[in-house]
Amino acid sequence: MRNVRHILSGLTLAACVAAGAASAAEYYSWTKQQYALTEDYVREEMPPGFKVVVAELEGPVFADASGKTLYGWPLTPLRNGNAGELKGKPTCDDTHYRENVGLQSPYPGGLELPEVNTRPSCVQVWPPVLASADSKAVGKWTIVDGPNGRKQWAYDGQALYTSNLDQKAGDVLGATSALEGGDGEGALRKPMGPERNMPSQFKVSVSHAGRQLTLANNYSIYVFDGDAGGKFGCTGACLEKFQPVPAPERIRPQGDWTIVERSPGVKQWAYRGRPVYSYILEQKRPSFEGSDEPGWHNVFTQLPPQFPKGFQITEGTAGSMLADAKGRTLYLYNCNDDAQDQLDCSHPSQPQAYRLAICGKGDWQRCRKTFQYLAAGADEKSDSGIWSIKYIDASTGRWVEPSASGAQRVWAYRDRPVYVCTRDKTPGDYECDAWGEFSGMRNGWKAFWIREAFGRG
């Protein structure tokens, strides 16, 4: 069984068990100062009323004056065409679409959408960020012409919107960069943020494990416990597996990035004071493969909030998953419809017909026999904005008030219910992973992967 202790260690060593199920709290044994580290970004001039907010999962994002996250809808190639917006040409309007457009097989265009009579328009779900008559462009911030004569703010040409799901500063409930979009997932919205303050050789990959640093070609980067006290511990045979990430001759330090000299004239990048390496034997991109080597750790710019107390990490044959106190694997439901405006359908406020069709042929009781909401105890609570406790009506799949008849107290992640699968019998089982269309990404369930050996969770 693979050792999972390095997965979330970031730049420090988390104290946790060597194998089996580990308390999620053990993954957060770093100091308060280290836990508080956030991703650096390039400061730039912004129009009045806009600011940068550091979100728990997304890192630095742009927000309006009230703190609401700003989103874009980049053009995305799908199986049978494109969806989204070209730069400078917003298309999200007040049209109430009634049929799908067949951009994602196997369904042809022309099929009536669920709950068509109450389906909102694009602008009802994604209010455009309007520009006043006296607004002026600043740097990458420009003003573009939208439908119905509206003047709308854009960043780097991409028209900006807020989400009707976000309620407070730092919320990023409308969309997440942890799902990159594409043929299977549909044309997803994307939180917009400033340029990251890092050399062009690097980028950030987002998963439930955190905001992971990789090379521009997606190979993971690592740090080594043996590099300490100004001395390099990775030498000789170590360099047959790990390769120092070279710093170009004329490059300069940038933000959290500095340059160290391994030997005369041989320069290497260091992140937050730690020299960084790539793993020569890495087969997938990005991965945690190098962290299986003793003393080596993946590198993160920003770590996710702590999991709720009592949750644990379990090991399956395909990787490491988040589980409840009983060791049951947790699942998240994904849904994106195939109308022209490609609206999300994973939230309880949105049509439940997609979910019920996949798990119960339209019958909520049949669906519940396989997927059950993760109950939250009366004394349980959340210390983050991503994790919350809500009340739901299982018969409708809608959030309700605690006093409502039949209300169930359940855990939610990004304001969406968390599930367990009745087919899982022992810790480490993940029988319901990839349940649904496009391996559970377009309409279905995915296990809450912390480390997925065969692809990213």
RAQUIKA-V809811 format. One record per residue. N is the residue number from 1. RES is the residue in one letter. BURIAL is 1 if it has 16 or more other ideal C-beta (glycine too) atoms within 10 Angstrom, else 0. Layout:
BEGIN
N/RES/BURIAL  N/RES/BURIAL
END
This chain:
BEGIN
1/M/0  2/R/1  3/N/0  4/V/1  5/R/1  6/H/1  7/I/1  8/L/1  9/S/1  10/G/1  11/L/1  12/T/0  13/L/0  14/A/1  15/A/0  16/C/1  17/V/0  18/A/0  19/A/0  20/G/0  21/A/1  22/A/1  23/S/1  24/A/1  25/A/1  26/E/0  27/Y/1  28/Y/1  29/S/0  30/W/1  31/T/0  32/K/0  33/Q/0  34/Q/0  35/Y/0  36/A/0  37/L/1  38/T/0  39/E/1  40/D/1  41/Y/1  42/V/0  43/R/0  44/E/0  45/E/0  46/M/1  47/P/0  48/P/0  49/G/0  50/F/1  51/K/0  52/V/0  53/V/1  54/V/0  55/A/1  56/E/1  57/L/1  58/E/1  59/G/1  60/P/1  61/V/1  62/F/1  63/A/1  64/D/1  65/A/0  66/S/0  67/G/0  68/K/1  69/T/1  70/L/1  71/Y/1  72/G/1  73/W/1  74/P/1  75/L/0  76/T/1  77/P/0  78/L/1  79/R/0  80/N/1  81/G/0  82/N/0  83/A/1  84/G/1  85/E/1  86/L/0  87/K/1  88/G/0  89/K/0  90/P/1  91/T/1  92/C/1  93/D/0  94/D/0  95/T/0  96/H/0  97/Y/1  98/R/0  99/E/0  100/N/1  101/V/1  102/G/1  103/L/1  104/Q/1  105/S/0  106/P/0  107/Y/0  108/P/0  109/G/0  110/G/0  111/L/0  112/E/0  113/L/1  114/P/1  115/E/0  116/V/0  117/N/0  118/T/0  119/R/1  120/P/1  121/S/0  122/C/1  123/V/1  124/Q/0  125/V/1  126/W/1  127/P/0  128/P/1  129/V/1  130/L/0  131/A/1  132/S/0  133/A/0  134/D/0  135/S/1  136/K/0  137/A/0  138/V/0  139/G/0  140/K/0  141/W/1  142/T/1  143/I/1  144/V/1  145/D/0  146/G/1  147/P/1  148/N/0  149/G/0  150/R/0  151/K/0  152/Q/1  153/W/1  154/A/1  155/Y/1  156/D/0  157/G/0  158/Q/1  159/A/1  160/L/1  161/Y/1  162/T/1  163/S/1  164/N/1  165/L/1  166/D/1  167/Q/0  168/K/0  169/A/1  170/G/1  171/D/1  172/V/1  173/L/1  174/G/1  175/A/1  176/T/1  177/S/1  178/A/1  179/L/1  180/E/0  181/G/1  182/G/0  183/D/1  184/G/1  185/E/1  186/G/1  187/A/1  188/L/1  189/R/1  190/K/1  191/P/1  192/M/1  193/G/1  194/P/1  195/E/0  196/R/1  197/N/1  198/M/1  199/P/1  200/S/0  201/Q/1  202/F/1  203/K/0  204/V/1  205/S/1  206/V/1  207/S/1  208/H/1  209/A/1  210/G/1  211/R/1  212/Q/1  213/L/1  214/T/1  215/L/1  216/A/0  217/N/0  218/N/0  219/Y/1  220/S/1  221/I/1  222/Y/1  223/V/1  224/F/1  225/D/0  226/G/0  227/D/1  228/A/0  229/G/0  230/G/0  231/K/0  232/F/1  233/G/0  234/C/1  235/T/0  236/G/0  237/A/0  238/C/1  239/L/0  240/E/0  241/K/0  242/F/1  243/Q/0  244/P/1  245/V/1  246/P/0  247/A/1  248/P/0  249/E/0  250/R/0  251/I/0  252/R/0  253/P/0  254/Q/0  255/G/0  256/D/1  257/W/1  258/T/1  259/I/1  260/V/1  261/E/0  262/R/0  263/S/0  264/P/0  265/G/0  266/V/0  267/K/1  268/Q/1  269/W/1  270/A/1  271/Y/1  272/R/1  273/G/0  274/R/1  275/P/1  276/V/1  277/Y/1  278/S/1  279/Y/1  280/I/0  281/L/0  282/E/1  283/Q/0  284/K/0  285/R/0  286/P/1  287/S/1  288/F/1  289/E/1  290/G/1  291/S/1  292/D/0  293/E/1  294/P/0  295/G/1  296/W/1  297/H/1  298/N/1  299/V/1  300/F/1  301/T/1  302/Q/1  303/L/1  304/P/1  305/P/0  306/Q/1  307/F/1  308/P/1  309/K/0  310/G/0  311/F/1  312/Q/1  313/I/1  314/T/1  315/E/1  316/G/1  317/T/0  318/A/1  319/G/1  320/S/1  321/M/1  322/L/1  323/A/1  324/D/1  325/A/0  326/K/0  327/G/1  328/R/1  329/T/1  330/L/1  331/Y/1  332/L/1  333/Y/1  334/N/1  335/C/1  336/N/1  337/D/1  338/D/1  339/A/1  340/Q/1  341/D/1  342/Q/1  343/L/1  344/D/1  345/C/1  346/S/1  347/H/1  348/P/1  349/S/0  350/Q/1  351/P/1  352/Q/1  353/A/0  354/Y/1  355/R/1  356/L/1  357/A/1  358/I/1  359/C/1  360/G/1  361/K/0  362/G/0  363/D/0  364/W/1  365/Q/0  366/R/0  367/C/1  368/R/1  369/K/0  370/T/1  371/F/1  372/Q/1  373/Y/1  374/L/1  375/A/0  376/A/1  377/G/0  378/A/0  379/D/0  380/E/0  381/K/0  382/S/1  383/D/0  384/S/0  385/G/1  386/I/1  387/W/1  388/S/1  389/I/1  390/K/1  391/Y/1  392/I/1  393/D/1  394/A/1  395/S/0  396/T/0  397/G/1  398/R/0  399/W/1  400/V/1  401/E/0  402/P/0  403/S/0  404/A/0  405/S/0  406/G/0  407/A/1  408/Q/1  409/R/0  410/V/1  411/W/1  412/A/1  413/Y/1  414/R/1  415/D/1  416/R/1  417/P/1  418/V/1  419/Y/1  420/V/1  421/C/1  422/T/0  423/R/0  424/D/1  425/K/0  426/T/0  427/P/1  428/G/1  429/D/1  430/Y/1  431/E/0  432/C/1  433/D/1  434/A/0  435/W/1  436/G/1  437/E/1  438/F/1  439/S/0  440/G/1  441/M/1  442/R/1  443/N/1  444/G/1  445/W/1  446/K/1  447/A/1  448/F/1  449/W/1  450/I/1  451/R/1  452/E/1  453/A/1  454/F/0  455/G/0  456/R/1  457/G/1
END
